Amino acid sequence: MIGVGGYVAPRHLKAIKETGNELIAAYDKNDSVGIMDSYFPRASFFTEYELFDRHNNFIKSTGRNIDYLSVCSPNYLHDAHTRYGLRLGADVICEKPVVLSPWNIDSLIDIERETGHKAYTIFQLRLHPSVRELKARVENGPKDKIYDVDLTYITPRGYWYYASWKGNVQKSGGVATNIGVHFYDMLSWVFGPVQRSVVHVATHDRVAGYLELRQARVRYFLSINGDHLPDEARAQGKTSYRAILVDGSEFEFSNGFTDLHTRSYEEVLAGRGFRIEEAKECIQTVYDIRHAQPVGLIGDYHPMAKYPITQHPFGW
């Protein structure tokens, strides 16, 4: 595993354990990786990439096989680390987003062909029971029906966020990519590809816009600002908020998130994992959002887009 000290790594450690597999080596430039004791205390660990690579090649020289490399590193390194895993002779399970720019997927597909190994990405929402039911409802409904959808996702982050790679748009892809890429994937998986994209507001702590999909008109608001939490969420003691309205009715998918990474690993091991070419649609979507010029509060915008813009905590 690369990035074992990161935020998402425990979900991958748990998935490896629960699918009956063994982590044999891990790398992270930071050494705050005590979480490994709960899962794989005997796994080799390295804080230097070169030593990690040497160790992996030694393992292969003894006739042992490295079946999978899990990539949990910062977003901007996913491409390079996926390449490494494929050329190491392993299949790769890469946390989302698999890349930041859509054309990088084509290069990775070329390396798949070159090495004969496969790269998969994590799209856990595609495995959520409620999302699968919604997809079935749309597929079995009128083909010409256009659904009206409001997506709201607020997951507050402290000031540390802006000092980390996550606060650097060049490294994380910005708010839409870092916290929203799997939602955009889910929407296009259910309602069809994006046909039009408008960005109303995009700052260091939020992005709001409008998407026209083949069978949906989507207004979205994504935020890492705790001040944006609705009063009802605060009253219930919630520290984050996610909601999807479909034709004015709430689409309930609050539960069922706990084991989705394990489910994702099970699908990969069964040969049904989501290949990286399936990520092209959502990577293109977040790329376009990231490079769009916000138009302001005109047209059909999400109601929460009206929140006053706040200064960057570091004054940028």
C-alpha positions in Angstrom: 0.0 0.0 0.0 1.2 3.5 -0.8 -0.2 6.2 1.5 -0.9 4.1 4.5 -0.8 7.1 6.8 -3.5 9.0 4.9 -7.1 9.7 5.8 -8.7 7.0 3.6 -6.1 4.3 4.3 -8.0 2.7 7.3 -10.9 1.8 5.0 -8.5 0.0 2.7 -6.7 -1.7 5.6 -10.1 -2.9 6.8 -11.1 -4.1 3.4 -7.9 -6.0 2.9 -8.4 -7.7 6.3 -12.1 -8.4 5.8 -11.5 -10.0 2.4 -9.0 -12.4 3.9 -5.9 -10.9 2.3 -2.5 -9.9 3.7 -0.7 -6.6 3.5 3.0 -7.3 3.1 4.5 -3.9 2.6 3.5 -0.2 3.0 4.9 3.2 2.3 4.2 6.7 3.6 6.6 9.6 3.9 5.0 10.2 7.3 5.5 7.7 10.1 2.2 8.2 12.0 0.9 4.8 11.0 0.0 3.1 14.3 -3.3 2.2 12.7 -1.4 -0.7 11.1 -1.2 -2.4 14.5 -4.9 -3.0 14.3 -4.7 -4.8 11.0 -1.2 -5.9 9.8 1.4 -5.3 12.5 3.9 -7.6 10.7 3.8 -5.7 7.4 7.0 -4.1 6.4 6.9 -0.3 6.5 9.0 2.3 4.7 9.2 6.1 4.8 11.5 6.2 1.8 10.0 5.3 -1.6 13.3 3.9 -2.9 13.6 1.4 -0.1 9.9 0.4 -0.5 10.6 -0.2 -4.2 13.8 -2.2 -3.4 11.9 -4.3 -0.9 9.1 -5.1 -3.4 11.6 -6.2 -6.0 13.4 -8.4 -3.4 10.0 -10.1 -2.7 9.5 -10.8 -6.4 13.1 -12.1 -6.7 12.3 -14.8 -4.1 9.5 -16.1 -6.3 6.7 -14.6 -4.3 4.0 -12.6 -6.1 2.6 -9.2 -5.3 -1.0 -9.4 -6.4 -2.2 -5.9 -5.7 -1.0 -2.5 -4.9 -3.4 -0.2 -3.1 -2.9 3.5 -3.8 -4.1 5.9 -1.0 -1.6 8.7 -1.6 -2.5 12.4 -2.3 -4.6 12.9 -5.4 -1.9 14.3 -7.6 0.3 11.2 -7.1 -2.4 8.6 -8.0 -1.3 8.6 -11.6 2.4 8.0 -10.9 1.7 5.4 -8.2 -0.7 3.5 -10.4 1.9 3.4 -13.1 4.4 2.1 -10.5 2.1 -0.7 -9.4 1.3 -1.9 -13.0 5.0 -1.9 -13.9 5.8 -3.7 -10.7 3.6 -6.5 -12.0 0.6 -6.0 -9.8 -3.0 -5.1 -10.4 -3.8 -1.7 -8.8 -6.7 -0.6 -6.6 -6.6 3.2 -6.6 -8.6 5.5 -4.4 -10.6 8.2 -6.2 -9.9 10.3 -8.1 -7.7 8.0 -10.1 -6.2 11.0 -12.0 -6.7 14.7 -12.1 -6.7 15.2 -15.9 -8.8 13.0 -18.2 -6.1 12.3 -20.7 -4.0 10.6 -18.0 -6.5 7.8 -18.1 -5.6 7.0 -21.7 -1.9 6.8 -20.8 -2.7 4.4 -17.9 -4.7 2.2 -20.3 -1.7 2.0 -22.5 0.4 0.8 -19.6 -2.2 -1.7 -18.7 -1.9 -3.2 -22.2 1.9 -3.0 -22.0 2.1 -4.8 -18.7 -0.9 -7.1 -18.9 -2.1 -5.9 -15.5 -5.3 -4.0 -14.6 -6.0 -0.8 -12.7 -9.3 -0.4 -10.7 -10.7 2.6 -9.0 -13.0 3.0 -6.0 -16.6 4.1 -6.8 -18.2 3.0 -3.6 -21.5 4.8 -4.2 -22.2 2.6 -7.2 -22.4 -0.3 -4.7 -24.7 1.5 -2.2 -28.1 -0.3 -2.2 -30.2 2.9 -2.4 -28.2 4.2 -5.3 -28.6 0.9 -7.2 -32.3 1.0 -6.6 -32.4 4.6 -7.9 -30.5 3.5 -11.0 -32.9 0.6 -11.6 -35.9 3.0 -11.2 -34.5 5.4 -13.8 -33.6 2.6 -16.2 -37.1 1.1 -15.9 -38.9 4.4 -16.1 -39.7 6.6 -19.1 -36.7 7.1 -21.3 -37.6 10.7 -22.1 -38.2 11.7 -18.5 -35.9 14.4 -17.1 -35.4 14.4 -13.4 -34.8 17.5 -11.2 -32.0 16.8 -8.7 -30.5 18.8 -5.9 -27.2 17.6 -4.5 -26.0 19.1 -1.2 -22.8 17.9 0.5 -21.2 19.7 3.4 -18.3 18.1 5.2 -16.5 20.7 7.4 -12.7 20.8 7.5 -10.5 22.8 9.9 -7.8 25.2 9.0 -5.3 22.4 8.7 -6.9 21.5 5.4 -5.5 24.7 3.8 -2.0 24.0 5.0 -2.1 20.4 3.6 -2.0 19.2 0.0 -5.8 19.2 0.0 -5.9 22.9 0.1 -3.7 23.2 -3.0 -5.9 23.0 -6.1 -3.0 21.8 -8.2 -2.6 18.8 -5.9 -6.1 18.0 -4.8 -8.2 19.3 -7.8 -10.1 21.6 -5.5 -13.3 21.0 -3.5 -15.3 19.5 -6.4 -12.6 16.9 -7.0 -11.5 16.2 -3.5 -14.9 15.7 -1.8 -17.2 15.4 -4.8 -15.8 13.3 -7.6 -17.7 10.1 -6.4 -21.0 12.1 -6.3 -20.5 13.3 -9.9 -19.7 9.7 -10.9 -22.8 8.4 -9.1 -25.0 11.0 -10.9 -23.8 10.3 -14.4 -23.9 6.5 -13.6 -27.6 6.8 -12.7 -28.8 9.6 -15.1 -26.4 9.5 -18.0 -23.5 11.6 -19.2 -23.0 15.3 -18.7 -24.3 17.4 -21.6 -23.9 20.9 -20.1 -22.0 22.3 -17.1 -22.3 25.7 -15.5 -20.3 26.8 -12.4 -22.0 29.5 -10.4 -19.6 29.8 -7.5 -16.2 28.4 -6.9 -13.9 29.4 -3.9 -11.5 27.8 -1.5 -14.3 26.3 0.6 -17.2 25.6 -1.8 -18.4 25.0 -5.3 -21.9 25.4 -6.7 -23.2 24.8 -10.1 -25.6 23.2 -12.6 -25.3 20.1 -14.7 -27.5 18.8 -17.5 -27.3 15.1 -17.8 -29.0 12.9 -20.3 -32.0 12.4 -17.9 -31.5 15.0 -15.2 -31.1 18.6 -14.4 -28.7 18.8 -11.4 -28.1 21.8 -9.0 -25.2 21.1 -6.7 -23.6 22.7 -3.7 -20.4 21.2 -2.1 -18.7 22.8 0.9 -16.1 22.2 3.5 -17.3 25.2 5.6 -19.0 24.3 8.8 -21.0 27.5 8.8 -23.0 26.1 5.9 -24.5 23.2 7.9 -28.3 23.5 8.0 -29.9 24.3 11.3 -31.7 20.9 11.4 -28.3 19.2 11.1 -26.8 21.2 13.9 -29.9 20.4 16.1 -29.3 16.7 15.5 -25.7 17.0 16.4 -24.5 16.2 12.9 -21.0 17.2 11.9 -21.6 16.7 8.2 -24.6 16.9 5.9 -25.5 15.1 2.6 -28.8 15.2 0.8 -30.1 14.5 -2.6 -33.6 15.6 -3.7 -35.0 13.9 -6.7 -38.1 15.6 -8.1 -38.6 17.3 -4.7 -38.5 14.1 -2.7 -35.5 13.2 -0.5 -33.4 10.3 -1.8 -32.4 8.6 1.4 -28.9 7.1 1.4 -27.5 8.1 4.8 -27.0 4.6 5.9 -25.1 1.7 4.3 -21.7 3.5 3.9 -19.7 1.6 6.5 -18.6 -1.4 4.4 -18.5 0.0 0.9 -14.8 -0.2 0.6 -14.8 -3.8 1.6 -17.5 -4.4 -0.9 -15.4 -2.6 -3.5 -12.5 -5.0 -2.8 -14.8 -8.0 -3.0 -15.9 -6.8 -6.4 -12.3 -6.4 -7.6 -11.3 -9.8 -6.3 -14.3 -11.3 -8.1 -13.3 -9.7 -11.4 -16.1 -7.2 -11.3 -14.2 -4.1 -10.1 -14.6 -0.7 -11.7 -11.9 -0.3 -14.3 -10.2 3.1 -14.7 -11.7 3.8 -18.1 -15.1 4.0 -16.3 -13.7 7.1 -14.4 -13.4 9.2 -17.6 -16.8 10.8 -17.3 -16.5 12.0 -13.7 -12.8 13.1 -14.2 -13.8 15.1 -17.2 -16.7 16.6 -15.2 -14.5 17.8 -12.3 -11.8 18.9 -14.7 -14.3 21.1 -16.5 -15.6 22.5 -13.2 -12.1 23.3 -12.0 -11.3 25.2 -15.2 -14.6 27.0 -15.6 -15.2 30.7 -15.1 -17.9 31.1 -12.4 -20.9 33.0 -13.8 -22.3 34.2 -10.5 -25.8 33.9 -9.2 -27.6 33.8 -12.5 -29.8 31.1 -14.0 -30.9 27.9 -12.1 -28.5 27.8 -9.1 -28.6 25.9 -5.9 -30.2 27.9 -3.0 -27.1 27.6 -0.8 -25.0 29.3 -3.5 -26.2 32.5 -2.0 -24.0 32.1 1.2 -21.7 35.1 1.5 -18.2 34.5 0.3 -15.7 34.3 3.2 -12.0 35.2 3.2 -9.5 32.4 2.9 -8.3 31.6 6.4 -4.7 32.3 5.4 -5.7 35.5 3.6 -5.0 34.2 0.1 
